Amino acid sequence: INFWLSWQLIATISLFYTLIVLSFIDLKYRAVPDYLLIIVVVLAIIVGDLINILIFTGGFVLLELAITFYIQNIKAKITKNKELETQNALGEGDMPIAGVIGGLLGIHLGISAIFLAALLALLPAIYNLFSKKEIETAFIPFLSLGLFITLISGFNIFSLFI
């Protein structure tokens, strides 16, 4: 209702439409085209906050560095799985989407959306682990779903602790 027939409504609908397209592409190919990521980021800048986009993108870069170090060095040595030595924790497309989440929702709700996305992504990741099907799980669909659920519901994980 706050966006009723405005340019922000059109930009937000376009943003979610592009996120849906990115999600299906990521599910099928485990890679997404850069031009769609640029469109999503530009739409998020129009609707959201550029500072929060940069904060979340930088945070995801640091998170990716730490988790990839864990996977490639520690987990690969413990499990003696040579495939893990070249695996990255997050894809390059996940970082701009995290920035979009932060730009649209702000710090608290953005963290809640990413936490929700991680919980939702655990289900297929655990299934893939036990079925030995794939080593990678597409994360953009879960980031998009976490963003949508948090935007609609206002889910704030910090309210559970206060």
Contacts in CASP RR format, 6 or more apart in sequence:
PFRMAT RR
TARGET T0000
AUTHOR 0000-0000-0000
METHOD contacts of the structure
MODEL  1
INFWLSWQLIATISLFYTLIVLSFIDLKYRAVPDYLLIIVVVLAIIVGDL
INILIFTGGFVLLELAITFYIQNIKAKITKNKELETQNALGEGDMPIAGV
IGGLLGIHLGISAIFLAALLALLPAIYNLFSKKEIETAFIPFLSLGLFIT
LISGFNIFSLFI
3 9 0 8 1.000
3 12 0 8 1.000
7 46 0 8 1.000
8 46 0 8 1.000
8 47 0 8 1.000
11 43 0 8 1.000
11 46 0 8 1.000
11 47 0 8 1.000
12 43 0 8 1.000
12 47 0 8 1.000
14 43 0 8 1.000
15 40 0 8 1.000
15 43 0 8 1.000
15 44 0 8 1.000
15 47 0 8 1.000
15 100 0 8 1.000
15 104 0 8 1.000
16 144 0 8 1.000
16 148 0 8 1.000
18 36 0 8 1.000
18 39 0 8 1.000
18 40 0 8 1.000
18 43 0 8 1.000
19 40 0 8 1.000
19 97 0 8 1.000
19 100 0 8 1.000
19 140 0 8 1.000
19 144 0 8 1.000
19 147 0 8 1.000
20 144 0 8 1.000
21 36 0 8 1.000
22 32 0 8 1.000
22 36 0 8 1.000
22 37 0 8 1.000
22 40 0 8 1.000
22 97 0 8 1.000
22 140 0 8 1.000
22 144 0 8 1.000
23 138 0 8 1.000
23 140 0 8 1.000
23 141 0 8 1.000
23 144 0 8 1.000
23 145 0 8 1.000
24 141 0 8 1.000
25 31 0 8 1.000
25 32 0 8 1.000
25 33 0 8 1.000
25 36 0 8 1.000
26 32 0 8 1.000
26 93 0 8 1.000
26 138 0 8 1.000
26 139 0 8 1.000
26 140 0 8 1.000
26 141 0 8 1.000
27 138 0 8 1.000
27 141 0 8 1.000
30 136 0 8 1.000
30 138 0 8 1.000
32 93 0 8 1.000
32 140 0 8 1.000
37 93 0 8 1.000
37 96 0 8 1.000
37 97 0 8 1.000
40 96 0 8 1.000
40 97 0 8 1.000
40 100 0 8 1.000
41 53 0 8 1.000
41 96 0 8 1.000
41 99 0 8 1.000
41 100 0 8 1.000
44 53 0 8 1.000
44 99 0 8 1.000
44 100 0 8 1.000
44 103 0 8 1.000
44 104 0 8 1.000
45 53 0 8 1.000
47 104 0 8 1.000
48 103 0 8 1.000
48 104 0 8 1.000
49 102 0 8 1.000
49 103 0 8 1.000
49 106 0 8 1.000
50 103 0 8 1.000
52 99 0 8 1.000
52 102 0 8 1.000
52 103 0 8 1.000
52 106 0 8 1.000
52 107 0 8 1.000
53 99 0 8 1.000
53 100 0 8 1.000
53 102 0 8 1.000
53 103 0 8 1.000
54 99 0 8 1.000
55 99 0 8 1.000
55 102 0 8 1.000
55 107 0 8 1.000
56 98 0 8 1.000
56 99 0 8 1.000
56 101 0 8 1.000
56 102 0 8 1.000
56 103 0 8 1.000
56 110 0 8 1.000
56 114 0 8 1.000
57 95 0 8 1.000
57 96 0 8 1.000
57 98 0 8 1.000
57 99 0 8 1.000
58 95 0 8 1.000
59 98 0 8 1.000
60 90 0 8 1.000
60 94 0 8 1.000
60 95 0 8 1.000
60 98 0 8 1.000
60 99 0 8 1.000
61 95 0 8 1.000
63 89 0 8 1.000
63 90 0 8 1.000
64 88 0 8 1.000
64 89 0 8 1.000
64 90 0 8 1.000
64 91 0 8 1.000
64 94 0 8 1.000
64 95 0 8 1.000
67 89 0 8 1.000
67 90 0 8 1.000
68 87 0 8 1.000
68 88 0 8 1.000
68 89 0 8 1.000
68 90 0 8 1.000
70 89 0 8 1.000
71 84 0 8 1.000
71 87 0 8 1.000
71 88 0 8 1.000
71 89 0 8 1.000
72 84 0 8 1.000
72 85 0 8 1.000
72 86 0 8 1.000
72 87 0 8 1.000
75 81 0 8 1.000
75 84 0 8 1.000
76 82 0 8 1.000
76 84 0 8 1.000
76 85 0 8 1.000
83 135 0 8 1.000
84 135 0 8 1.000
87 135 0 8 1.000
87 136 0 8 1.000
90 139 0 8 1.000
91 139 0 8 1.000
93 140 0 8 1.000
94 139 0 8 1.000
94 140 0 8 1.000
94 143 0 8 1.000
97 140 0 8 1.000
97 143 0 8 1.000
97 144 0 8 1.000
98 114 0 8 1.000
98 143 0 8 1.000
100 147 0 8 1.000
101 110 0 8 1.000
101 113 0 8 1.000
101 114 0 8 1.000
101 143 0 8 1.000
101 146 0 8 1.000
101 147 0 8 1.000
102 109 0 8 1.000
102 110 0 8 1.000
102 113 0 8 1.000
103 110 0 8 1.000
104 110 0 8 1.000
104 147 0 8 1.000
104 151 0 8 1.000
105 112 0 8 1.000
105 113 0 8 1.000
105 147 0 8 1.000
105 150 0 8 1.000
105 151 0 8 1.000
108 156 0 8 1.000
108 158 0 8 1.000
109 150 0 8 1.000
109 151 0 8 1.000
109 154 0 8 1.000
109 155 0 8 1.000
109 156 0 8 1.000
110 147 0 8 1.000
110 150 0 8 1.000
111 157 0 8 1.000
111 158 0 8 1.000
112 150 0 8 1.000
112 154 0 8 1.000
112 155 0 8 1.000
112 156 0 8 1.000
112 157 0 8 1.000
112 158 0 8 1.000
113 143 0 8 1.000
113 146 0 8 1.000
113 147 0 8 1.000
113 149 0 8 1.000
113 150 0 8 1.000
113 151 0 8 1.000
113 155 0 8 1.000
114 143 0 8 1.000
114 146 0 8 1.000
115 157 0 8 1.000
116 145 0 8 1.000
116 146 0 8 1.000
116 149 0 8 1.000
116 150 0 8 1.000
116 155 0 8 1.000
116 157 0 8 1.000
117 139 0 8 1.000
117 142 0 8 1.000
117 143 0 8 1.000
117 145 0 8 1.000
117 146 0 8 1.000
117 147 0 8 1.000
118 142 0 8 1.000
120 142 0 8 1.000
120 145 0 8 1.000
120 146 0 8 1.000
121 137 0 8 1.000
121 139 0 8 1.000
121 142 0 8 1.000
124 137 0 8 1.000
125 137 0 8 1.000
127 133 0 8 1.000
128 134 0 8 1.000
128 135 0 8 1.000
128 137 0 8 1.000
149 155 0 8 1.000
END
